[in-house]
Amino acid sequence: MKFGFSANAFREYDARETIEIVADAGYDGIELLFDEPHLYPPDAGEDEIEEIRQALAANDLAIGNCNAFMLTAIEGFHHPSYIEPDTDYRQERIDYTKAALRTAAALGHGYISIEPGGPIPEEKSREWAVETFVESLEEVLPVAEEVGVDLHVEPEPDLLIETSEEFLEFAERIDHPRIRCNFDAGHLFSVGEDPIEAFDRLAEYVDHVHLEDIPEDRRHEHTQLGDGALPIDEFLDALDSRGYDGFVTVELYPYEETAAETVREAMAYLEDGGWV
């Protein structure tokens, strides 16, 4: 396994500073934030992309993932979504995702993570939301094929796809080799699943893992490693025993005010556990 840290905790830093801090903390890679204030694909020119390339190379840091889930440049984490009732608003997410695929390709990375549809609108049915998500991605997938970049749908509490079973149902419905799973252990733990059993269920779709701790009551709150109830060491043991050799990215975006300290504390937990 390789370990990375998500840049979405570093929204008070620029991208270059973030890369330097994550590298200095001892990680193998970084999850780039495809959003302001870092690298926003609709506005990212070749000079900006080259700056990221140079910063990664100078710090000997790999790309663990390209996070195209958060979209605060337009509104917030989840809006616009792929299932907005307003078609023009929905198109903003679709167009953003196309730009994100092209930006990942320009950086030489093979996948981006995306939200699982979005919050189901109150006035719409689940069936409408699933069909609309499929239609949205069917517009995006030709670009994914063109540039050779996968779409990692990330199950999340309170969004269209929350559980491993819901992901499998969706994957079977859309039936496309570029649709993969961004496996977030904390998200699945929050909706009542055993993360090891969930990983085994989804393993054929997983190339990247998110990791954070979760409070004992399993509320969806990204918590520093070791401060919650998720069985982190058992989960990492399971990944290791199954031969998982991709990135495990620590995602602690709520720690924006203490990002530089938080990234080091998470590494200390991994070092104490003998993982790095």
C-alpha positions as CSV (number, residue, x, y, z in Angstrom):
1,M,0.0,0.0,0.0
2,K,1.0,3.6,-0.5
3,F,-0.3,6.4,1.7
4,G,-1.4,9.9,0.6
5,F,-3.2,12.9,2.1
6,S,-6.0,14.8,0.6
7,A,-5.4,18.5,-0.3
8,N,-9.0,19.3,0.5
9,A,-7.9,20.0,4.1
10,F,-5.6,22.7,2.7
11,R,-8.0,25.2,1.3
12,E,-6.2,28.0,3.2
13,Y,-3.0,27.2,1.3
14,D,-2.1,27.3,-2.3
15,A,-1.4,24.1,-4.2
16,R,2.4,24.3,-4.2
17,E,2.5,24.9,-0.4
18,T,0.2,22.0,0.1
19,I,2.3,19.7,-2.0
20,E,5.4,20.7,0.0
21,I,3.7,20.2,3.4
22,V,2.3,16.8,2.5
23,A,5.7,15.6,1.1
24,D,7.6,16.9,4.2
25,A,5.2,14.9,6.4
26,G,6.4,11.7,4.7
27,Y,3.5,10.7,2.4
28,D,4.0,8.8,-0.8
29,G,1.4,10.9,-2.6
30,I,-1.3,13.5,-2.6
31,E,-4.9,13.7,-3.6
32,L,-5.1,16.9,-5.7
33,L,-8.1,19.2,-5.2
34,F,-9.8,20.0,-8.5
35,D,-11.4,23.0,-7.0
36,E,-10.6,26.6,-5.9
37,P,-8.2,27.7,-4.5
38,H,-6.0,24.9,-6.0
39,L,-6.5,23.5,-9.5
40,Y,-10.0,24.3,-10.9
41,P,-10.3,22.4,-14.2
42,P,-12.5,24.8,-16.1
43,D,-9.9,27.6,-15.6
44,A,-6.7,25.5,-15.5
45,G,-4.3,26.4,-18.3
46,E,-1.2,24.6,-19.4
47,D,1.0,26.9,-17.2
48,E,-1.0,26.1,-14.1
49,I,-0.9,22.4,-14.8
50,E,2.8,22.5,-15.5
51,E,3.4,24.3,-12.1
52,I,1.7,21.4,-10.4
53,R,3.8,18.9,-12.4
54,Q,7.0,20.7,-11.3
55,A,5.9,20.9,-7.7
56,L,5.2,17.2,-7.5
57,A,8.5,16.3,-9.2
58,A,10.5,18.6,-7.0
59,N,9.0,17.0,-3.9
60,D,9.1,13.5,-5.2
61,L,5.3,13.1,-4.6
62,A,2.9,11.0,-6.7
63,I,-0.7,11.8,-7.4
64,G,-2.8,9.4,-5.4
65,N,-6.2,10.7,-6.7
66,C,-7.7,13.7,-8.4
67,N,-10.7,14.9,-6.3
68,A,-13.4,16.1,-8.6
69,F,-16.1,15.7,-5.9
70,M,-16.0,19.0,-4.1
71,L,-17.1,22.0,-6.1
72,T,-17.0,25.0,-4.0
73,A,-16.0,27.1,-7.0
74,I,-19.7,27.1,-8.0
75,E,-21.6,26.5,-4.8
76,G,-20.5,23.8,-2.4
77,F,-19.6,20.1,-1.8
78,H,-22.7,18.6,-3.4
79,H,-24.2,21.3,-5.7
80,P,-24.5,21.5,-8.6
81,S,-25.0,17.7,-8.7
82,Y,-25.6,15.2,-11.5
83,I,-29.2,15.0,-10.5
84,E,-30.3,18.6,-10.2
85,P,-33.9,19.1,-11.4
86,D,-32.7,22.3,-13.2
87,T,-31.1,21.0,-16.4
88,D,-28.9,24.0,-16.9
89,Y,-27.6,23.8,-13.3
90,R,-27.0,20.1,-13.7
91,Q,-25.0,20.8,-16.9
92,E,-22.5,22.8,-14.9
93,R,-21.5,19.7,-13.0
94,I,-21.4,17.7,-16.2
95,D,-19.2,20.2,-18.0
96,Y,-17.0,20.5,-14.9
97,T,-16.5,16.8,-14.9
98,K,-15.5,16.7,-18.5
99,A,-12.9,19.4,-17.8
100,A,-11.7,17.4,-14.7
101,L,-11.1,14.3,-16.9
102,R,-9.0,16.3,-19.3
103,T,-7.0,17.9,-16.5
104,A,-6.3,14.5,-14.9
105,A,-5.1,13.2,-18.3
106,A,-2.9,16.3,-18.8
107,L,-1.3,15.4,-15.4
108,G,-0.9,11.7,-16.5
109,H,-3.3,10.4,-13.9
110,G,-5.8,7.6,-14.6
111,Y,-8.8,8.5,-12.5
112,I,-10.9,11.1,-10.8
113,S,-13.3,10.7,-7.9
114,I,-16.8,12.1,-8.2
115,E,-19.9,12.4,-6.1
116,P,-22.5,9.6,-6.2
117,G,-25.2,11.5,-8.1
118,G,-26.0,14.0,-5.3
119,P,-28.7,14.6,-2.8
120,I,-32.1,13.2,-4.1
121,P,-34.3,16.3,-4.7
122,E,-37.3,16.3,-2.4
123,E,-39.8,16.4,-5.2
124,K,-38.2,13.5,-7.2
125,S,-38.2,9.7,-6.8
126,R,-35.1,7.6,-6.3
127,E,-35.8,6.0,-9.7
128,W,-35.8,9.4,-11.4
129,A,-32.5,10.2,-9.6
130,V,-30.8,7.0,-10.6
131,E,-31.9,7.4,-14.2
132,T,-30.8,11.1,-14.3
133,F,-27.4,10.1,-12.9
134,V,-26.9,7.5,-15.6
135,E,-27.9,10.0,-18.2
136,S,-25.5,12.6,-16.8
137,L,-22.6,10.1,-16.8
138,E,-23.4,8.9,-20.3
139,E,-22.7,12.4,-21.5
140,V,-19.4,12.4,-19.6
141,L,-18.2,8.9,-20.5
142,P,-17.2,9.7,-24.1
143,V,-14.6,12.1,-22.7
144,A,-13.4,9.5,-20.2
145,E,-12.9,7.1,-23.1
146,E,-11.2,9.7,-25.3
147,V,-8.6,10.7,-22.6
148,G,-8.3,7.3,-20.9
149,V,-9.4,8.4,-17.4
150,D,-11.8,6.5,-15.1
151,L,-14.6,7.9,-13.0
152,H,-14.5,6.7,-9.4
153,V,-18.0,7.1,-8.0
154,E,-17.8,7.6,-4.2
155,P,-20.6,6.3,-2.0
156,E,-21.5,8.8,0.7
157,P,-24.1,9.1,3.5
158,D,-27.3,11.0,2.5
159,L,-26.5,11.0,-1.2
160,L,-28.0,8.9,-4.0
161,I,-25.5,6.0,-3.5
162,E,-24.7,5.4,0.1
163,T,-24.0,1.6,0.4
164,S,-21.9,-1.0,-1.3
165,E,-25.0,-2.7,-2.6
166,E,-26.3,0.5,-4.1
167,F,-23.0,1.0,-5.8
168,L,-23.2,-2.5,-7.3
169,E,-26.7,-2.0,-8.5
170,F,-25.6,1.3,-10.1
171,A,-22.5,-0.2,-11.7
172,E,-24.6,-3.0,-13.2
173,R,-27.1,-0.6,-14.5
174,I,-24.6,1.7,-16.2
175,D,-22.4,-1.2,-17.2
176,H,-19.3,0.7,-18.4
177,P,-15.6,-0.3,-17.8
178,R,-14.7,3.4,-16.9
179,I,-17.0,3.4,-13.9
180,R,-15.1,2.4,-10.8
181,C,-15.5,2.9,-7.0
182,N,-13.7,5.4,-4.8
183,F,-13.9,3.3,-1.6
184,D,-14.3,5.5,1.4
185,A,-14.1,3.3,4.5
186,G,-15.5,5.9,6.8
187,H,-18.5,6.6,4.6
188,L,-19.5,2.9,4.5
189,F,-18.8,2.6,8.3
190,S,-21.2,5.6,8.8
191,V,-24.0,3.8,7.0
192,G,-23.7,0.7,9.2
193,E,-21.4,-1.4,7.1
194,D,-18.3,-3.4,8.1
195,P,-15.6,-1.7,6.0
196,I,-13.7,-5.0,5.4
197,E,-16.8,-6.8,4.2
198,A,-17.7,-3.8,2.0
199,F,-14.2,-3.8,0.5
200,D,-14.5,-7.5,-0.3
201,R,-17.9,-6.8,-1.9
202,L,-16.5,-3.9,-4.1
203,A,-12.8,-5.0,-4.5
204,E,-13.1,-5.6,-8.3
205,Y,-14.1,-1.9,-8.7
206,V,-11.6,-0.4,-6.3
207,D,-8.3,1.3,-7.3
208,H,-8.2,4.0,-4.6
209,V,-9.2,4.1,-0.9
210,H,-10.2,7.0,1.3
211,L,-9.5,6.7,5.1
212,E,-10.6,8.7,8.0
213,D,-11.8,7.9,11.5
214,I,-15.5,8.1,12.4
215,P,-17.1,8.9,15.9
216,E,-18.5,6.0,17.9
217,D,-22.1,6.9,17.0
218,R,-21.1,6.5,13.4
219,R,-22.2,10.0,12.4
220,H,-20.6,11.2,9.1
221,E,-17.8,13.3,10.6
222,H,-14.3,12.9,9.3
223,T,-12.2,12.5,12.4
224,Q,-8.4,12.2,12.9
225,L,-7.0,8.7,12.8
226,G,-7.3,7.0,16.2
227,D,-9.8,9.4,17.6
228,G,-12.9,7.5,16.5
229,A,-14.4,4.0,16.4
230,L,-13.5,2.8,12.9
231,P,-11.3,-0.3,13.2
232,I,-8.4,1.3,11.2
233,D,-5.7,-1.2,11.9
234,E,-8.0,-4.2,11.2
235,F,-9.1,-2.6,8.0
236,L,-5.5,-1.9,6.8
237,D,-4.5,-5.4,7.8
238,A,-7.3,-6.7,5.6
239,L,-6.2,-4.6,2.7
240,D,-2.6,-5.8,3.2
241,S,-3.6,-9.5,3.4
242,R,-5.6,-9.1,0.1
243,G,-2.6,-7.7,-1.7
244,Y,-4.1,-4.2,-2.2
245,D,-1.2,-2.1,-3.6
246,G,-3.0,1.2,-4.5
247,F,-3.2,4.4,-2.6
248,V,-4.9,4.8,0.8
249,T,-5.6,8.6,1.1
250,V,-6.3,10.1,4.5
251,E,-9.1,12.6,4.0
252,L,-9.6,15.1,6.8
253,Y,-11.1,18.2,5.2
254,P,-12.9,19.4,8.4
255,Y,-9.4,20.2,9.8
256,E,-8.8,23.2,7.6
257,E,-7.7,25.5,10.4
258,T,-5.0,23.0,11.6
259,A,-4.2,21.3,8.3
260,A,-0.4,21.3,8.6
261,E,-0.5,19.9,12.1
262,T,-3.2,17.4,11.2
263,V,-1.3,15.9,8.3
264,R,1.7,15.2,10.6
265,E,-0.5,13.7,13.3
266,A,-2.1,11.3,10.8
267,M,1.3,10.3,9.6
268,A,2.4,9.7,13.2
269,Y,-0.6,7.3,13.7
270,L,0.4,5.4,10.6
271,E,4.0,5.2,11.7
272,D,3.1,4.0,15.2
273,G,1.0,1.3,13.6
274,G,3.9,0.2,11.5
275,W,2.2,1.1,8.2
276,V,4.9,3.4,6.9
